[in-house]
Structure formats: structure tokens, C-alpha cells
Amino acid sequence: MIDMTVAATLPGSPVEGKKLNRFNAMQKYVLSAVVAAMLLGLGACSGMSTQDKNTAIGAGVGAVGGAVLTDGSTLGTVGGAAVGGIIGHEIED
């Protein structure tokens, strides 16, 4: 296993002798981007009808199911999304 940490060696450094994660700044950036995308995505769903939400959920679940059943093939993922979207569209509350 690769050790992804480095020890601070600058005398007088506030983190002298502590191990630092090399990718700490990158992880924070990626986490911030994912959170922002999720918030924007959830905000986009606020004006959707129940049928539209069911269609989107069905497409998402179908895509995951298609990817799992076909070991990640593109055709299986897209096919699963299409079938899931159709089923979600037809579900009535």
C-alpha cells in the first residue's frame, strides 16, 4: 500500500512533526463541488410534478440497475435508464 502522507520538516512550522495528507486541499475542493452540485440538483427538482420526479427516480434507479446487471456496459446503463424512466413515468400516486 502506498503511504500518501508526508512529515512536516520545517523547523518552527505549526505542523512540525505532524503528518499531512497530500490531497487534503483537493479533497476539500472536490467535496465542495459535490455538495454544490447536489444542492443545485435538489433545487431543480422543486418545481417538478410528481410524475416528473417519479420519471427521474426511475431513470436513476434503472441506470444503476442496468449498470450492475451488465457489469457497467454503456448499453446496459442507458437501457436501464430508459426502462426505469418509462416505469417511473407510468407510476401514479
BELKAKA-V304185 format. One record per helix or strand. SS is the DSSP state (h for helix, s for strand). FROM is the first residue (numbers start at 1). LEN is the number of residues. If there is no record, write none. Layout:
<<SS:FROM:LEN> <SS:FROM:LEN>>
This chain:
<<s:5:3> <s:19:3> <h:24:24> <h:50:20> <h:74:17>>
